[in-house]
Amino acid sequence: KSYWCGSKSASGKGYETSKTDEDKHFERDPAGLKPGIKICNLRKKFGKNKMAVDNLSLNMYEGQITVLLGHNGAGKTTTMSMLTGFIPPTSGTAYINDHDIRTDIDSVRDSLGLCPQHNILFGLLTVDEHLTFFAKLKGCPSARVKEEVDTMVREVGLETKRSARVKTLSGGQKRKLSVGIALISGSQVVVLDEPTSGMDPAARRQTWDVLQRHRSGRTMLLTTHYMDEADVLGDRIAIMAEGVVKCCGTSMFLKKLYGAGYHLVLVKSQDCKVAKLTHVIQEALPSAQFETEINAELSYLLPDDQSAKFPNLFRMLENRKDELGIRSFGATATTMEEVFLKVGESAFTEDDHVVNKPLLTEGYTNKAFESEKLVQNGDGGEQSRMANMSVATENAAMDILAFTRGYIKLRGFRLQLSRMRGILVKKAIHFWRNRVVTLVQLILPIVFTIIALAVDKARPQSTTEPPAIFNLDPFSSTFIPYSNGSSPDNMTSTFAAKYSSQFDDSHTVEEKDLTQQNMSDHILELAAKLGTATYNKRVIVGAKFEQSDSSDVMATAYYNGQPYHAQPVSLLYLLNAMARQYADENFKIQTGINPFPKDEDADAEQSALLASSTGFSVGFCISIGMAFLTSLFIFFLIKERAAGAKHMQVVSGVGPVVFWLANLVWDYVNYLLPSLLLLVVFAAYGTEAYVEDGRLGLVALVLVTYGWAILPLMYLVHFMFNSAPSGIVVVVVFNIFSGLITTVAVFVMNILGEEKLAETCNWIFMILFPNYCMARSFMEIYTNYLTLDTCTKLNYRVTCEIMTGPCCKGIGQGCSSTCLTFSEDYLALETPGIGRFIIFMVVHGAVFLALTLLVEYRVLDGLCGVLCGGSRRAHAGSAMQPFYINGASTTAEDDDVATERRRINVSPASVLSQRDSLLLVNLYKQYSNFVAVDHVCVGVPEQECFGLLGQNGAGKTTTFKMLTGDVVMTGGNAYLKGYDVKHNLKQVQANMGYCPQFDALIEQMTGRETLTMYARLRGVPEASIKGVVNSLIDILFLRPHADKLTGYYSGGNKRKLSTAMALVGDPHFILLDEPSSGMDPAARRQLWNVLSQVRASGRTLVLTSHSMEECEALCTRIAIMVNGRFVCLGSTQHLKSKFGQGYTLIAQMAALEDGSSASHDPLVAHVQSCFPSARIFDVHQGYVHLQVPDPNVHLADVFTLMERAKHELHVQDYAVHQTTLEQVFLAFTRQQVPPREVQASCMSRICCCCCKKSS
């Protein structure tokens, strides 16, 4: 009720501004702006102890974007849910455009636009239909709807998808549509919950532009996990922790409040002496501190309050580059991420230090409490650049690499047994957790078997009919009229009395005086009175007794002509009355009729036909039950493969033989359970055809061989489906068709006399379908039993010696077309034995299992390649497309990329592999006529984190799929630790950890169970598994969620678990495809710290990410990929210096005496006079944002200019940012070409389905 009508709670306390006990953390609210959202002491409590939002008060102003930051669980989404009326507040209130959310929720929603955290869209509606629908819901006039939709489609960049159904859109495109729905029709208040989640950097930038263009006249509230997004969009930024706003203000205000200063990053040459360089820097700026050294990059922290000395320092470094061994350098101010972490550090550390405290577990030595430091600072260390900002591991002194030590991995046969155990335990968990599926598998076969046996029990028996006895017993209640004549005397009265005494109380006997009316008239009158239907049911017999002229009694029997045998029945009662009169009182005459004796031949033929029909019915019903039972075995297989979980197991080293053998063992045992219950049902019913004389063993044999045959067939057909529900429906229909329709067809052909056609079809169906063999086996057992039983009763061997009969086939005598076929050996190969069906089911199992393994080993890929369009041209489309960097066009390959290509192509792979842990040699992938990866060459040595960046569709994920064996290379090769990916894929996968782009999790397993399974697959000894799993759970902060089903995990926790899956077993080489997507900054920073130490321990990492901050924090080298090619290669600072686009300046104007801000015009004029290319990017509330895109401008000159402006042009404070990695990225990726949609032939689509779905 509260959702539709709002809460009826009393008015809350008066409005309070957003203050806490420490007002210095809250910047003064802007003057002259109208608050669109006023939150007043808002609280939300779940249960008794969970305070999600605690006394929140905050203003959000019209014309501004207010960004709400906080870690997962901080209360952001709960706050938004209360503002939109989705949940009621516990106390306090909020006003949306002056409407109270408790009492006037309808008015609130009239002006509200919402982009929820998860896409809530209609899969079957198009983009246009969504926008039209929501525009009309918001009250847009019909005449303007089309214009609004056209504008919004263009704004969010979905012009090419406007007629596409939403279910066909990518994740990023769905987010764009959700943003468009929130903005359409001029919503005055717009609430955006992580609107750019899942978008690549270019799409995020486009969305930022849309929001900035539409903020005028609207109040926007936005949450995000991207700190750069908050920095760019947020006019004001509020940071929440534990349901409380800790600080609020502009980006500049928060950075000055929490920032440590500038980070000076230098790229050193080989002859650089770090100690000398550090001494020179600290001579020029004594307060400078050395931060990190990662490969060729050095980082120093420069205090913000020493900015006046920066120009001299930067000028000195520029002049002494060659002397100091510096290739390039740059500086960047405090980032919003650092601010966020410092704000949330206290609460985050207190919470997780307790929850995630490492455990000492049996059989595993956890070194988390030892004092040894793994990562050193200073010249000799190799520490992550951001490790000094980790929020939990430093405080807990946690041994991050504990999961890599304390055990020796299994090998050989013991490793295969461990993998088998891992898969069997996984199957057991799925069996237990999916109880509905399990119950259906157990119950349905039993139900249909009971129906089948009930049909047999209801079968009429072939016996001699009993004689029919003449009496009124078949009639429940009758009306019997009789009369003793018109002049009764003692004789007629006695006769009448004897007559009426024969009937019991169930019959109404009426004595009629016929002095006034004769008997016939009375009967007609009775018929008219009762009605024809009742009369024919109740008036069956009657009698009249009267005196004749000779003083004899004349008796007349009356009967109804409708019922059979009414005449003899009436006569019988009359004769019994006479017998009782003249003989004995107990004398009784009984009459009846016996059936004619049956012809034995005809009876045998009828029994055979009846047996065939009943046997068919039994086989029919049992086949339906088994169709459901066996079809459900593909449910988990399809879900597992569609989610990518099967491929993850393959990447963890599980081979096809082990995988399918383990599945077959578990599924066969699972199949035998209901089969055993079926045998119990057969025995309980006691059906002779299936139970006596050892025939229950035949039933067991049929069930056992059918299970062996059908399970591999289910494994084979599951490759055709990506949706478990639709797959089950299709396979159930297939099983019913192949088992029942085929049986019906052959049965009908035999009835119609088409024996040859029936026999031909019989062989075809036997060869193809195990379901047909099973159904026919049950049918033949029943038919053969009844036929044999009938002929045995006729003593057919004696009969056939002297005459021709229906049971004589095979005895040596002549036989007509109606001869009965039977066999005393039920396992005979010829009809009606079931031997050939058993043999074919055994062969089916072997053939289908072999075909499944052929698909897994991709033996059929060559044939598929031919059918899908012939040989692919390995060099098609490889001509270099021009790229535009800083406005200049170039068709030449970047010199760093070309140098790496020459290095790779000149030396043999065996030599290069001694240095490079990963080697890509002209790696190439082509889909039809679209080139996804175009001759990529690169070597990645140990202890390197290599970043692979690019827009969606650039080829990153395809590269990963080729390395993991998910797709086959078209050309080139790759080497991992010297192993050839093309020919030694199993050895490659055994040394690889993989975190896929989309979480490949089994939703029915907990996080702990998932990691335990992968530990077994990777060869961790059983005694060490518990410790390894606990260590990974602790370092990735999964302790509170470890025993929850992964289906209930948040997006961030799923990514943590996926990363843990990549790390378990300590693989030498780790592929990470967007590992931190969906994580909050604190969790992301902890992940970075873990990965940095994993890399420093000697492992090789390859990373893709949409977070440029993540790449700067982790990657020692970066390649940007466009249209399948590398367009640049080098360290972060090297790329910034080489492809940089100048600097960004943000200045805060000083406040005047009247409270207003000083004019920014003099500053802008001054900057533009020094740097003519400078332009204004944004101006709001006393802040001016300028861009200087000239790459030739020196950093020292920028600081010199801003220091002068600080003293002369009323600049209170400023910040200088070098070109970000994201700007370099965007400069390249503008030339990304969307993949072309190629029309594939029908054969091509079938082949691709068979070849690529195996994993």
Stockholm file with secondary structure:
# STOCKHOLM 1.0

chainA/1-1255         KSYWCGSKSASGKGYETSKTDEDKHFERDPAGLKPGIKICNLRKKFGKNKMAVDNLSLNMYEGQITVLLGHNGAGKTTTMSMLTGFIPPTSGTAYINDHDIRTDIDSVRDSLGLCPQHNILFGLLTVDEHLTFFAKLKGCPSARVKEEVDTMVREVGLETKRSARVKTLSGGQKRKLSVGIALISGSQVVVLDEPTSGMDPAARRQTWDVLQRHRSGRTMLLTTHYMDEADVLGDRIAIMAEGVVKCCGTSMFLKKLYGAGYHLVLVKSQDCKVAKLTHVIQEALPSAQFETEINAELSYLLPDDQSAKFPNLFRMLENRKDELGIRSFGATATTMEEVFLKVGESAFTEDDHVVNKPLLTEGYTNKAFESEKLVQNGDGGEQSRMANMSVATENAAMDILAFTRGYIKLRGFRLQLSRMRGILVKKAIHFWRNRVVTLVQLILPIVFTIIALAVDKARPQSTTEPPAIFNLDPFSSTFIPYSNGSSPDNMTSTFAAKYSSQFDDSHTVEEKDLTQQNMSDHILELAAKLGTATYNKRVIVGAKFEQSDSSDVMATAYYNGQPYHAQPVSLLYLLNAMARQYADENFKIQTGINPFPKDEDADAEQSALLASSTGFSVGFCISIGMAFLTSLFIFFLIKERAAGAKHMQVVSGVGPVVFWLANLVWDYVNYLLPSLLLLVVFAAYGTEAYVEDGRLGLVALVLVTYGWAILPLMYLVHFMFNSAPSGIVVVVVFNIFSGLITTVAVFVMNILGEEKLAETCNWIFMILFPNYCMARSFMEIYTNYLTLDTCTKLNYRVTCEIMTGPCCKGIGQGCSSTCLTFSEDYLALETPGIGRFIIFMVVHGAVFLALTLLVEYRVLDGLCGVLCGGSRRAHAGSAMQPFYINGASTTAEDDDVATERRRINVSPASVLSQRDSLLLVNLYKQYSNFVAVDHVCVGVPEQECFGLLGQNGAGKTTTFKMLTGDVVMTGGNAYLKGYDVKHNLKQVQANMGYCPQFDALIEQMTGRETLTMYARLRGVPEASIKGVVNSLIDILFLRPHADKLTGYYSGGNKRKLSTAMALVGDPHFILLDEPSSGMDPAARRQLWNVLSQVRASGRTLVLTSHSMEECEALCTRIAIMVNGRFVCLGSTQHLKSKFGQGYTLIAQMAALEDGSSASHDPLVAHVQSCFPSARIFDVHQGYVHLQVPDPNVHLADVFTLMERAKHELHVQDYAVHQTTLEQVFLAFTRQQVPPREVQASCMSRICCCCCKKSS
#=GR chainA/1-1255 SS CHHHHCCCCCCCCCCCCSCCSCGGGBCCCCTTCCEEEEEEEEEEEETTTEEEEEEEEEEEETTCEEEEEECTTSSHHHHHHHHTTSSCCSEEEEEETTEETTTCHHHHHHTEEEECSSCCCCTTSBHHHHHHHHHHHTTCCHHHHHHHHHHHHHHHTCGGGTTSBGGGSCHHHHHHHHHHHHHGGGCSEEEEESTTTTCCHHHHHHHHHHHHHHCTTCEEEEECSCHHHHHHHCSEEEEEETTEEEEEECHHHHHHHHCCEEEEEEEECTTCCHHHHHHHHHHHCTTCEEEEEETTEEEEEEEGGGGGGHHHHHHHHHHTHHHHTEEEEEEECCCHHHHHHHHHHHHHHHHHHHHTCCCCCTTCCCCTTSCCCSSCCSTTCCCCTTGGGCSSHHHHTCCGGGGGSSCCCCCHHHHHHHHHHHHHHHHHHHHHHCHHHHHHHHHHHHHHHHHHHHHHHTSCCCCCCCCEECSSTTSSSCEEEEECCSSCCHHHHHHHHHHHTTCCTTSEEEECCCSSSCHHHHHHHHHHHHCHHHHHHHCCEEEEEEECTTSCEEEEEEECSSSTTHHHHHHHHHHHHHHHHHSCTTCCCCCEECCCCCCHHHHHHHHHHHHHHHHHHHHHHHHHHHHHHHHTTHHHHHHHHHTTHHHHHHHTTCCHHHHHHHHHHHHHHHHHHHHHHHHHHHHHHTCHHHHGGGHHHHHHHHHHHHHHHHHHHHHHHGGGCSCHHHHHHHHHHHHHIIIIIHHHHHHHHHHTTCHHHHHHHHHHHHHHCHHHHHHHHHHHHHHHHHHHHHHHHTTHHHHHHHSCCTTCTTTTSCCCTTCCCCCSCTTCSSTTCSHHHHHHHHHHHHHHHHHHHHHHTTTTHHHHHHHTTSCCCTTTTCSCCCEEETTEEECSCCHHHHHHHHHHHHSCHHHHTTTEEEEEEEEEEEETTEEEEEEEEEEEETTCEEEEECCTTSSHHHHHHHHHTSSCCSEEEEEETTEETTTCHHHHHHTEEEECSSCCCCTTSBHHHHHHHHHHHTTCCHHHHHHHHHHHHHHTTCGGGTTSBGGGCCHHHHHHHHHHHHHTTCCSEEEEESTTTTCCHHHHHHHHHHHHHHHHTTCEEEEECSCHHHHHHHCSEEEEEETTEEEEEECHHHHHHHHCCCEEEEEEECBCTTSCBCCSHHHHHHHHHHCTTCEEEEEETTEEEEEECCTTCCHHHHHHHHHHHHHHSCEEEEEEEECCHHHHHHHHHTTCCCCCCCCCCHHHHHHHHHHHTTC
#=GC SS_cons          CHHHHCCCCCCCCCCCCSCCSCGGGBCCCCTTCCEEEEEEEEEEEETTTEEEEEEEEEEEETTCEEEEEECTTSSHHHHHHHHTTSSCCSEEEEEETTEETTTCHHHHHHTEEEECSSCCCCTTSBHHHHHHHHHHHTTCCHHHHHHHHHHHHHHHTCGGGTTSBGGGSCHHHHHHHHHHHHHGGGCSEEEEESTTTTCCHHHHHHHHHHHHHHCTTCEEEEECSCHHHHHHHCSEEEEEETTEEEEEECHHHHHHHHCCEEEEEEEECTTCCHHHHHHHHHHHCTTCEEEEEETTEEEEEEEGGGGGGHHHHHHHHHHTHHHHTEEEEEEECCCHHHHHHHHHHHHHHHHHHHHTCCCCCTTCCCCTTSCCCSSCCSTTCCCCTTGGGCSSHHHHTCCGGGGGSSCCCCCHHHHHHHHHHHHHHHHHHHHHHCHHHHHHHHHHHHHHHHHHHHHHHTSCCCCCCCCEECSSTTSSSCEEEEECCSSCCHHHHHHHHHHHTTCCTTSEEEECCCSSSCHHHHHHHHHHHHCHHHHHHHCCEEEEEEECTTSCEEEEEEECSSSTTHHHHHHHHHHHHHHHHHSCTTCCCCCEECCCCCCHHHHHHHHHHHHHHHHHHHHHHHHHHHHHHHHTTHHHHHHHHHTTHHHHHHHTTCCHHHHHHHHHHHHHHHHHHHHHHHHHHHHHHTCHHHHGGGHHHHHHHHHHHHHHHHHHHHHHHGGGCSCHHHHHHHHHHHHHIIIIIHHHHHHHHHHTTCHHHHHHHHHHHHHHCHHHHHHHHHHHHHHHHHHHHHHHHTTHHHHHHHSCCTTCTTTTSCCCTTCCCCCSCTTCSSTTCSHHHHHHHHHHHHHHHHHHHHHHTTTTHHHHHHHTTSCCCTTTTCSCCCEEETTEEECSCCHHHHHHHHHHHHSCHHHHTTTEEEEEEEEEEEETTEEEEEEEEEEEETTCEEEEECCTTSSHHHHHHHHHTSSCCSEEEEEETTEETTTCHHHHHHTEEEECSSCCCCTTSBHHHHHHHHHHHTTCCHHHHHHHHHHHHHHTTCGGGTTSBGGGCCHHHHHHHHHHHHHTTCCSEEEEESTTTTCCHHHHHHHHHHHHHHHHTTCEEEEECSCHHHHHHHCSEEEEEETTEEEEEECHHHHHHHHCCCEEEEEEECBCTTSCBCCSHHHHHHHHHHCTTCEEEEEETTEEEEEECCTTCCHHHHHHHHHHHHHHSCEEEEEEEECCHHHHHHHHHTTCCCCCCCCCCHHHHHHHHHHHTTC
//
